[in-house]
């Protein structure tokens, strides 16, 4: 992708972050208020220290000096109390932001190119990028609020001590900030280059590992080794350039952190000659060493570290976000039936790779219940994605109701369930915004989530407070409340106990439409009308009794799986 394209991608990502933050103005205002209270020690410490020295210790009044020092401790106590409010407020801003970003990424994947079925590595990379954005935005927002309020409080305190102190100490800080601003574009370019080089090494190495047999068979081992070695050399060069830029950043940080104090020390005779007291000089040193120096280091570390990482990661992530069309695609009409038919279905993740699915054919009537079983990695989840319309087959055909799968009429539930920060209603209506409260409550009751969610749809859900099984119950209720005619459960109940799993499957079986279950327990297969066994060499399709007699693998799987854990 060109630099212009990446710049546009970053702009798209930052606009998304801006919209998410603007939607939480109340939380940001409260965060600003408590951050100001938290910065009270930065404003009061130098003043109180000066009073303790001048009016207490140097004046021979120990009690007065200790009293002013107690004031410093009291200011820090107030700041500590304020911190108890700032961190929950920070979470109330960041967690919804993560949800907004994830929605945009999923929309980009779903509405992107027809053959954009992500493999495991791509899914892991996108998930890591979303989490990286969440972490870096948290670090930036937390660090920048501390820098802004701490610096403002310290400068106010210095001004309150004496104007001359400001003119002596602040210019080096301004010079350091200006130099850092000039250095920032170079840091950004080098970090992007280092990230790109690292991704190239990962991609080349993964391709070499995946195709090692073909590489050996065609005698290309030397060529592939040279290509991977060249990519690694390019990454090493990029990392070295990045290290030099980081060294320059450390010099700039030192100018802003140490030069103000050095200027104060050099100017002390002049300041004392103008009538300033020893206590005022010590108070100024307190502001510089305890507040301004750490604030400058925080700024350069955050912007030069987390800020650059955020910029680069957003540039990568919004390549996926921008796949979303400007106007939503027209909604496909609901199929008359949810009959599922696969005819010689073939799919491979790469043109030259061995197909994951080959010439697979089966039929599930409208209202039917199919269980798909087989060893791990045999292609069950790939089949689920194709049934959901999230990928196009390389050969053959898959239809739902006689037409290619329409994504808005298929609900695919993976093993890892996602719960949004928000109310129960927000979570359950995600796939069906027009659902009534009565429909939502019925979905909750049907899948057995009533003990968890209760009857209050306005209750807020905290995803971090839910177990994996509880998250799966929320996702099951969400899918049950949707309009999907075909529901595909890809090990979506594996964190539930067998009784809860049976109740959830029964709820979808009784719901209008067709159910396909990627089974991880033998009991799931026994509850199905038909069973599809994938074993790599061939596919077996039929009822339980037929497969037990015809397939030794099926008999082994059913006998071995009493109650496995996923």
C-alpha positions as CSV (number, residue, x, y, z in Angstrom):
1,X,0.0,0.0,0.0
2,X,1.3,3.5,-0.8
3,X,2.2,6.1,1.8
4,X,-0.7,8.2,0.6
5,X,-3.1,5.3,1.1
6,X,-1.7,4.6,4.6
7,X,-2.0,8.3,5.5
8,X,-5.6,8.2,4.4
9,X,-6.1,5.1,6.4
10,X,-4.7,6.8,9.5
11,X,-7.0,9.7,9.0
12,X,-9.9,7.3,8.8
13,X,-8.8,5.7,12.0
14,X,-8.3,8.9,13.9
15,X,-11.7,10.2,12.7
16,X,-13.2,7.0,14.2
17,X,-11.4,7.6,17.5
18,X,-12.6,11.2,17.5
19,X,-16.2,10.3,16.9
20,X,-16.0,7.7,19.7
21,X,-14.5,10.2,22.1
22,X,-17.0,13.0,21.2
23,X,-19.8,10.6,22.0
24,X,-18.5,10.4,25.6
25,X,-18.2,14.1,26.4
26,X,-19.7,13.7,29.9
27,X,-17.2,11.1,30.9
28,X,-14.3,13.2,29.5
29,X,-15.5,16.3,31.4
30,X,-15.6,14.4,34.6
31,X,-12.2,12.9,33.8
32,X,-10.8,16.4,33.3
33,X,-12.3,17.6,36.6
34,X,-10.8,14.7,38.6
35,X,-7.5,15.0,36.8
36,X,-7.3,18.7,37.9
37,X,-7.9,17.6,41.4
38,X,-5.4,14.8,41.0
39,X,-2.8,17.5,39.9
40,X,-3.2,19.4,43.2
41,X,0.2,18.1,44.5
42,X,1.9,19.4,41.4
43,X,0.5,22.9,42.1
44,X,0.9,23.0,45.9
45,X,4.1,21.1,46.6
46,X,6.7,23.8,45.6
47,X,4.7,26.6,47.3
48,X,4.3,24.6,50.5
49,X,8.0,23.6,50.4
50,X,9.1,27.2,50.0
51,X,6.9,28.2,53.0
52,X,8.3,25.3,55.1
53,X,11.9,26.4,54.4
54,X,11.5,30.2,54.7
55,X,8.9,30.5,57.5
56,X,9.8,27.3,59.3
57,X,13.2,25.7,59.2
58,X,15.4,28.8,58.3
59,X,13.4,30.9,60.7
60,X,14.1,28.4,63.5
61,X,10.4,27.5,63.8
62,X,10.3,23.7,63.5
63,X,6.6,23.3,64.1
64,X,5.7,25.8,61.3
65,X,8.0,24.0,58.9
66,X,6.5,20.6,59.8
67,X,3.0,22.1,59.4
68,X,3.7,23.2,55.8
69,X,5.2,19.8,55.0
70,X,2.0,18.2,56.4
71,X,0.2,20.4,53.8
72,X,2.3,18.7,51.1
73,X,1.2,15.3,52.4
74,X,-2.4,16.4,52.5
75,X,-2.2,17.6,48.9
76,X,-0.9,14.2,47.9
77,X,-3.7,12.5,49.8
78,X,-6.3,14.5,47.9
79,X,-4.6,13.6,44.7
80,X,-4.7,9.9,45.6
81,X,-8.4,10.1,46.4
82,X,-9.0,11.7,43.0
83,X,-7.1,8.8,41.3
84,X,-9.9,6.5,42.5
85,X,-12.3,8.4,40.3
86,X,-10.0,8.9,37.2
87,X,-9.3,5.3,36.4
88,X,-13.0,4.1,36.3
89,X,-13.8,7.1,34.1
90,X,-10.9,6.2,31.9
91,X,-12.3,2.7,31.5
92,X,-15.7,4.1,30.7
93,X,-14.2,6.0,27.7
94,X,-11.8,3.3,26.4
95,X,-14.0,0.2,26.5
96,X,-16.7,1.6,24.3
97,X,-14.0,2.9,22.0
98,X,-12.7,-0.6,21.6
99,X,-16.2,-1.8,20.8
100,X,-16.6,0.9,18.1
101,X,-13.4,0.0,16.5
102,X,-14.3,-3.7,16.5
103,X,-17.6,-3.0,14.9
104,X,-15.8,-1.0,12.1
105,X,-13.3,-3.8,11.6
106,X,-16.0,-6.5,11.4
107,X,-18.0,-4.4,9.0
108,X,-14.9,-4.0,6.8
109,X,-14.4,-7.8,6.8
110,X,-18.0,-8.6,6.2
111,X,-18.6,-6.1,3.4
112,X,-15.1,-6.3,1.9
113,X,-14.1,-8.4,-1.1
114,X,-16.0,-11.6,-1.6
115,X,-12.9,-13.8,-1.3
116,X,-11.6,-12.0,1.7
117,X,-12.0,-15.0,4.0
118,X,-9.3,-14.4,6.7
119,X,-7.1,-17.3,7.6
120,X,-6.0,-17.9,11.2
121,X,-2.9,-15.7,11.0
122,X,-4.9,-12.8,9.6
123,X,-7.5,-13.1,12.2
124,X,-4.9,-13.2,15.0
125,X,-3.2,-10.2,13.5
126,X,-6.4,-8.1,13.3
127,X,-7.3,-9.1,16.9
128,X,-3.9,-8.2,18.1
129,X,-4.1,-4.8,16.3
130,X,-7.5,-4.0,17.9
131,X,-6.1,-4.8,21.3
132,X,-2.9,-2.8,20.5
133,X,-5.0,0.2,19.7
134,X,-7.0,-0.2,22.9
135,X,-3.8,-0.4,25.0
136,X,-2.1,2.5,23.2
137,X,-5.1,4.8,23.4
138,X,-5.4,4.0,27.1
139,X,-1.7,4.8,27.7
140,X,-2.0,8.0,25.6
141,X,-5.2,9.3,27.2
142,X,-3.9,8.5,30.7
143,X,-0.4,9.9,30.0
144,X,-1.5,13.0,28.1
145,X,-4.1,14.0,30.8
146,X,-1.4,13.7,33.4
147,X,1.1,15.7,31.3
148,X,-1.4,18.5,30.6
149,X,-2.7,18.9,34.1
150,X,0.6,18.3,35.8
151,X,2.5,20.8,33.6
152,X,-0.2,23.4,33.9
153,X,-0.2,23.0,37.7
154,X,3.6,23.2,37.9
155,X,3.9,26.3,35.7
156,X,1.2,27.9,37.8
157,X,3.1,27.1,40.9
158,X,6.3,28.4,39.5
159,X,4.6,31.7,38.5
160,X,3.2,32.0,42.0
161,X,6.7,31.6,43.4
162,X,8.3,34.3,41.3
163,X,8.1,35.4,37.6
164,X,11.9,35.3,37.3
165,X,11.9,31.6,37.9
166,X,9.6,31.0,35.0
167,X,11.8,33.0,32.6
168,X,14.9,30.9,33.7
169,X,13.4,27.4,33.7
170,X,10.7,27.3,31.0
171,X,12.6,28.2,27.8
172,X,14.6,24.9,27.9
173,X,11.3,23.1,28.1
174,X,10.0,24.9,25.1
175,X,13.2,24.2,23.1
176,X,13.0,20.5,24.0
177,X,9.3,20.4,22.9
178,X,10.2,22.1,19.6
179,X,13.1,19.7,18.9
180,X,10.9,16.7,19.7
181,X,8.3,18.0,17.2
182,X,10.9,18.2,14.5
183,X,12.1,14.7,15.3
184,X,8.6,13.1,15.4
185,X,8.1,12.7,11.6
186,X,11.4,10.8,11.3
187,X,10.5,8.6,14.3
188,X,7.1,7.8,12.6
189,X,8.7,6.9,9.3
190,X,11.3,4.6,10.9
191,X,8.7,2.9,13.1
192,X,6.5,2.2,10.1
193,X,9.5,0.9,8.2
194,X,10.4,-1.4,11.1
195,X,6.8,-2.7,11.4
196,X,6.6,-3.3,7.7
197,X,9.9,-5.2,7.7
198,X,8.8,-7.3,10.6
199,X,5.6,-8.2,8.9
200,X,7.5,-9.2,5.7
201,X,9.7,-11.5,7.7
202,X,6.7,-13.2,9.3
203,X,4.9,-13.6,6.0
204,X,7.9,-15.0,4.2
205,X,8.8,-17.4,7.0
206,X,5.2,-18.6,7.3
207,X,5.0,-19.2,3.6
208,X,8.3,-21.1,3.7
209,X,7.1,-23.3,6.6
210,X,3.7,-24.0,5.0
211,X,5.2,-24.9,1.6
212,X,8.4,-26.7,2.8
213,X,7.6,-29.9,1.1
214,X,7.0,-28.3,-2.3
215,X,10.2,-26.2,-1.8
216,X,12.3,-29.3,-1.2
217,X,10.6,-31.2,-4.0
218,X,11.4,-28.5,-6.6
219,X,14.9,-27.8,-5.3
220,X,14.2,-24.2,-4.3
221,X,15.5,-24.4,-0.7
222,X,18.5,-22.1,-1.5
223,X,16.4,-19.5,-3.2
224,X,13.8,-19.4,-0.4
225,X,16.5,-19.3,2.3
226,X,18.1,-16.3,0.5
227,X,14.7,-14.5,0.2
228,X,13.9,-15.0,3.9
229,X,17.5,-14.0,4.8
230,X,17.1,-10.8,2.8
231,X,13.9,-10.0,4.5
232,X,15.6,-10.5,7.9
233,X,18.5,-8.3,6.9
234,X,16.1,-5.5,5.9
235,X,14.3,-5.9,9.2
236,X,17.6,-5.6,11.1
237,X,18.5,-2.5,9.1
238,X,15.1,-0.9,9.9
239,X,15.5,-1.7,13.6
240,X,19.0,-0.2,13.7
241,X,17.6,3.0,12.1
242,X,14.8,3.0,14.7
243,X,17.3,2.6,17.5
244,X,19.3,5.7,16.3
245,X,16.1,7.7,16.2
246,X,15.2,6.6,19.7
247,X,18.7,7.6,20.9
248,X,18.1,11.1,19.5
249,X,14.8,11.2,21.3
250,X,16.6,10.4,24.6
251,X,18.9,13.4,24.0
252,X,15.8,15.7,23.4
253,X,14.2,14.3,26.6
254,X,17.3,15.0,28.6
255,X,17.3,18.7,27.4
256,X,13.7,19.1,28.6
257,X,14.3,17.2,31.8
258,X,17.7,18.3,33.1
259,X,18.5,21.7,31.4
260,X,15.7,23.6,33.4
261,X,17.2,22.4,36.7
262,X,20.7,23.2,35.5
263,X,19.5,26.7,34.4
264,X,18.0,27.2,37.9
265,X,21.2,26.2,39.6
266,X,23.3,28.5,37.4
267,X,20.9,31.4,37.9
268,X,20.5,31.0,41.7
269,X,23.0,33.8,42.6
270,X,21.2,36.1,40.2
271,X,17.8,35.1,41.7
272,X,19.0,35.6,45.3
273,X,20.4,39.0,44.3
274,X,16.9,40.0,43.1
275,X,15.4,39.3,46.5
276,X,14.3,35.7,46.0
277,X,14.7,33.5,49.1
278,X,16.4,30.2,49.5
279,X,13.0,28.6,50.1
280,X,11.7,29.9,46.8
281,X,14.7,28.4,44.9
282,X,14.1,25.1,46.7
283,X,10.4,25.3,45.9
284,X,11.3,25.9,42.2
285,X,13.6,22.9,42.2
286,X,10.8,20.8,43.7
287,X,8.5,21.7,40.8
288,X,11.2,20.9,38.3
289,X,12.5,17.6,39.7
290,X,9.2,16.1,41.0
291,X,6.8,17.3,38.3
292,X,8.1,19.0,35.1
293,X,10.9,16.5,34.5
294,X,8.7,13.4,34.9
295,X,6.0,15.2,32.8
296,X,8.4,15.8,29.9
297,X,9.7,12.2,30.0
298,X,6.1,11.0,30.0
299,X,5.3,13.2,26.9
300,X,8.2,12.0,24.8
301,X,7.9,8.4,25.9
302,X,4.1,8.4,25.1
303,X,4.1,10.4,21.9
304,X,7.3,8.9,20.7
305,X,6.3,5.4,21.7
306,X,2.6,4.7,22.1
307,X,1.6,7.6,19.8
308,X,3.8,6.3,16.9
309,X,2.6,2.8,17.6
310,X,-1.0,4.0,17.5
311,X,-0.5,5.9,14.2
312,X,1.2,2.9,12.5
313,X,-1.4,0.3,13.9
314,X,-4.3,2.5,12.8
315,X,-2.8,2.8,9.4
316,X,-2.8,-1.0,9.1
317,X,-6.1,-1.6,10.8
318,X,-8.0,0.9,8.7
319,X,-7.0,-0.9,5.6
320,X,-9.6,-3.3,6.8
321,X,-12.0,-0.6,8.0
322,X,-11.9,1.1,4.6
323,X,-13.1,-2.0,2.9
324,X,-16.6,-1.1,4.1
325,X,-18.5,0.5,1.2
326,X,-19.5,4.1,1.5
327,X,-23.2,3.0,1.3
328,X,-24.4,-0.2,2.9
329,X,-25.1,-2.9,0.4
330,X,-28.7,-3.5,-0.4
331,X,-30.2,-6.0,1.9
332,X,-30.9,-9.3,0.2
333,X,-34.5,-10.5,0.4
334,X,-35.0,-13.2,3.0
335,X,-35.0,-16.6,1.5
336,X,-38.3,-18.5,1.3
337,X,-36.7,-21.4,3.1
338,X,-33.5,-22.1,5.0
339,X,-32.7,-25.3,3.0
340,X,-28.9,-25.7,2.8
341,X,-27.3,-27.4,-0.1
342,X,-23.6,-27.9,-0.9
343,X,-22.6,-29.3,-4.3
344,X,-18.9,-30.4,-4.9
345,X,-17.8,-27.6,-2.6
346,X,-14.0,-26.9,-2.7
347,X,-12.0,-24.3,-0.9
348,X,-8.3,-23.6,-0.3
349,X,-6.7,-20.6,1.5
350,X,-4.1,-20.0,-1.2
351,X,-4.1,-20.8,-4.9
352,X,-1.3,-23.4,-4.7
353,X,-2.3,-24.8,-1.3
354,X,-4.0,-28.2,-0.6
355,X,-7.8,-27.6,-0.4
356,X,-9.2,-27.6,3.0
357,X,-12.5,-28.9,1.6
358,X,-12.7,-30.9,-1.7
359,X,-15.8,-31.9,-3.6
360,X,-18.0,-31.8,-0.5
361,X,-21.7,-32.4,-1.1
362,X,-24.6,-32.6,1.3
363,X,-28.2,-31.4,1.8
364,X,-30.1,-30.1,4.9
365,X,-33.8,-29.5,4.5
366,X,-35.5,-26.4,5.7
367,X,-35.9,-26.7,9.5
368,X,-33.3,-29.4,9.7
369,X,-30.6,-29.9,12.3
370,X,-27.1,-30.9,11.1
371,X,-24.1,-31.7,13.3
372,X,-20.6,-31.4,11.7
373,X,-17.8,-33.4,13.5
374,X,-14.2,-34.4,12.7
375,X,-10.7,-34.1,14.0
376,X,-9.3,-30.6,14.8
377,X,-8.1,-28.7,11.8
378,X,-10.0,-30.8,9.3
379,X,-12.0,-27.8,7.9
380,X,-15.1,-27.6,10.1
381,X,-14.7,-23.9,10.8
382,X,-13.9,-23.2,7.2
383,X,-17.2,-24.8,6.2
384,X,-19.0,-22.6,8.8
385,X,-17.5,-19.5,7.3
386,X,-18.6,-20.5,3.8
387,X,-22.1,-21.3,5.0
388,X,-22.3,-17.8,6.5
389,X,-21.3,-16.2,3.3
390,X,-18.0,-14.9,4.6
391,X,-16.0,-16.5,1.9
392,X,-16.4,-17.7,-1.7
393,X,-15.6,-21.3,-2.6
394,X,-12.9,-22.1,-5.2
395,X,-15.2,-24.6,-6.8
396,X,-18.7,-26.0,-6.5
397,X,-21.6,-24.2,-4.9
398,X,-23.2,-23.6,-1.5
399,X,-26.7,-22.2,-1.3
400,X,-29.2,-21.3,1.4
401,X,-32.8,-21.3,0.2
402,X,-31.6,-21.7,-3.3
403,X,-29.4,-18.7,-3.3
404,X,-25.8,-17.9,-2.2
405,X,-25.7,-17.3,1.5
406,X,-26.7,-13.8,2.4
407,X,-24.7,-12.6,5.4
408,X,-27.7,-10.7,6.9
409,X,-29.8,-13.9,7.0
410,X,-27.1,-16.2,8.5
411,X,-26.0,-16.0,12.1
412,X,-22.5,-17.5,12.7
413,X,-21.4,-17.9,16.4
414,X,-17.7,-18.8,16.9
415,X,-16.2,-20.3,20.0
416,X,-15.0,-16.9,21.3
417,X,-18.1,-14.8,22.0
418,X,-17.9,-11.0,22.1
419,X,-19.9,-8.9,24.6
420,X,-20.1,-5.1,24.1
421,X,-19.8,-2.6,26.9
422,X,-23.3,-1.4,27.3
423,X,-26.8,-2.5,28.3
424,X,-28.3,-5.9,27.9
425,X,-30.6,-4.4,25.3
426,X,-27.7,-3.0,23.3
427,X,-26.0,-6.4,23.2
428,X,-29.1,-8.4,22.3
429,X,-30.4,-6.0,19.6
430,X,-27.1,-5.9,17.7
431,X,-28.2,-8.3,15.0
432,X,-31.8,-7.2,15.1
433,X,-32.2,-3.4,16.0
434,X,-36.0,-3.5,15.6
435,X,-36.5,-6.4,18.1
436,X,-39.0,-5.7,20.8
437,X,-38.3,-6.0,24.5
438,X,-40.7,-9.0,24.6
439,X,-38.7,-10.7,21.8
440,X,-35.4,-10.1,23.6
441,X,-36.7,-11.4,26.9
442,X,-38.0,-14.5,25.1
443,X,-34.6,-15.1,23.5
444,X,-33.0,-14.8,26.9
445,X,-35.4,-17.3,28.4
446,X,-35.1,-19.7,25.5
447,X,-31.4,-20.2,25.6
448,X,-31.3,-20.3,29.4
449,X,-29.6,-17.0,30.0
450,X,-32.4,-15.6,32.3
451,X,-30.5,-16.4,35.5
452,X,-27.6,-14.4,34.2
453,X,-29.3,-11.5,32.5
454,X,-32.5,-11.3,34.5
455,X,-35.5,-9.2,33.3
456,X,-33.8,-5.7,33.3
457,X,-32.8,-4.9,29.7
458,X,-31.3,-1.6,30.9
459,X,-28.8,-3.3,33.2
460,X,-25.2,-2.7,32.1
461,X,-22.9,-5.5,31.1
462,X,-19.2,-5.5,32.0
463,X,-17.5,-7.9,29.6
464,X,-14.5,-8.3,31.9
465,X,-16.8,-9.5,34.7
466,X,-18.3,-12.3,32.7
467,X,-16.9,-15.8,32.4
468,X,-16.4,-17.4,29.0
469,X,-19.5,-19.5,29.4
470,X,-21.6,-16.4,30.4
471,X,-20.3,-14.6,27.3
472,X,-21.5,-17.5,25.2
473,X,-24.9,-17.3,26.7
474,X,-25.2,-13.6,25.8
475,X,-24.1,-14.3,22.2
476,X,-26.6,-17.2,22.0
477,X,-29.4,-15.0,23.1
478,X,-28.3,-12.3,20.6
479,X,-28.4,-14.8,17.8
480,X,-31.8,-16.2,18.9
481,X,-33.3,-12.7,18.8
482,X,-32.0,-12.1,15.2
483,X,-33.8,-12.6,12.0
484,X,-31.3,-15.2,10.7
485,X,-32.9,-18.1,9.0
486,X,-29.8,-20.2,9.2
487,X,-27.8,-20.4,12.5
488,X,-24.3,-21.9,12.6
489,X,-22.9,-22.7,16.0
490,X,-19.1,-23.2,15.6
491,X,-18.3,-24.7,19.0
492,X,-20.3,-21.7,20.4
493,X,-21.4,-23.7,23.5
494,X,-18.1,-25.3,24.4
495,X,-17.8,-23.4,27.6
496,X,-21.2,-24.4,28.8
497,X,-22.0,-27.5,30.8
498,X,-23.7,-30.4,28.9
499,X,-27.2,-29.5,30.2
500,X,-26.9,-25.9,29.3
501,X,-25.6,-26.8,25.9
502,X,-28.5,-29.1,25.3
503,X,-31.0,-26.4,26.3
504,X,-29.4,-23.9,23.9
505,X,-29.4,-26.3,21.0
506,X,-33.0,-27.2,21.7
507,X,-33.9,-23.5,21.7
508,X,-32.5,-23.0,18.2
509,X,-34.0,-26.3,17.0
510,X,-37.5,-25.1,18.1
511,X,-36.9,-21.7,16.4
512,X,-37.9,-21.3,12.8
513,X,-35.1,-22.0,10.4
514,X,-32.2,-24.4,10.0
515,X,-29.5,-25.2,12.6
516,X,-25.9,-26.3,11.8
517,X,-23.7,-27.3,14.8
518,X,-20.0,-27.7,14.7
519,X,-20.0,-30.3,17.4
520,X,-17.3,-30.7,20.1
521,X,-19.3,-33.2,22.2
522,X,-20.7,-36.5,21.0
523,X,-24.1,-35.6,22.5
524,X,-24.5,-32.7,20.1
525,X,-24.1,-35.2,17.2
526,X,-26.7,-37.5,18.7
527,X,-29.2,-34.7,18.9
528,X,-28.9,-33.9,15.2
529,X,-31.2,-35.2,12.4
530,X,-28.1,-35.7,10.2
531,X,-24.4,-35.8,10.8
532,X,-21.6,-34.7,8.5
533,X,-18.2,-36.3,9.3
534,X,-15.1,-34.8,7.8
535,X,-12.0,-36.9,8.0
536,X,-9.8,-35.5,5.3
537,X,-9.9,-38.5,2.9
538,X,-13.6,-38.3,2.4
539,X,-16.8,-37.0,4.0
540,X,-19.5,-39.2,5.5
541,X,-23.1,-38.0,5.7
542,X,-26.0,-39.7,7.3
543,X,-27.7,-40.6,10.6
544,X,-25.9,-41.8,13.7
545,X,-26.7,-45.5,13.2
546,X,-25.5,-45.4,9.6
547,X,-22.2,-43.7,10.5
548,X,-21.4,-46.0,13.4
549,X,-21.6,-48.9,11.1
550,X,-19.8,-47.3,8.1
551,X,-17.0,-45.2,9.6
552,X,-14.5,-46.4,12.2
553,X,-13.4,-42.8,12.8
554,X,-17.0,-41.8,13.7
555,X,-17.3,-44.7,16.1
556,X,-14.0,-43.7,17.7
557,X,-14.9,-40.1,18.0
558,X,-18.3,-40.8,19.5
559,X,-16.9,-43.3,21.9
560,X,-14.0,-41.1,23.0
561,X,-15.9,-37.9,23.5
562,X,-17.7,-38.4,26.8
563,X,-17.5,-34.7,27.7
564,X,-14.3,-33.0,26.4
565,X,-13.3,-29.5,27.2
566,X,-12.6,-27.1,24.3
